[in-house]
Every structure is written in structure tokens, then in C-alpha cells.
Amino acid sequence: MNYEYTDEIKTRLRRIEGQVRGVLRLMEEGKSCKEVVAQLSAVRNASDKAIAQIVAENLQQCILAEQAAGNDTGKMVKEAVELLVKSR
């Protein structure tokens, strides 16, 4: 199955990319551990939200396709939950 990723999620990932560059800049400037860790935490939170959004959107697409085919969606939901748990 081909997955469609929205412009919104791509924009979110570009923002994360910018945050990572910012962390590197802080490190190159010799900023404190506290500042670097705070920014890395922001990157992690943004990444977690991106993962959740990608799984949710994909799950929605897959459920609609499975329902249209008359198939059970329970296994798919279980796999999505496991994917989210594994990403933590």
C-alpha cells in the first residue's frame, strides 16, 4: 500500500530538522548543558507528536480501506498501538 504523507507532516519534520540544527549551533557556541538538553527535549516532543500523527493518519487510511474490502480492522488497530508503544 502506498502511503500519502501530508504537507502538514512534512512541514512539521522540517521544523524538527531546524530545531536539530539549532541544537548543534548551541553546542558549537559552547552553550550550557541545560540549554542544550532543553532544546533536545523540545526535539523529542516534536518527534513524538510527528510519530503519533503519522500513525493516526495511516491507521485511518488503512481502516477505511479494510472496511471497504469488508475485512476486520481489529488486528490493524492492535498493530498501530504496538507501533506507538515501540516508538517510546
Buried (B, 14 or more C-beta within 10 A) or exposed (E): EEEEEEEEBEEBBEEBEEBBEBBEEBBEEEBEEEEBEEBBEBBEEBBEEBBEBBBEBBBEBBBEEBEEEEEEBEEBBEEBEEBBEEEE
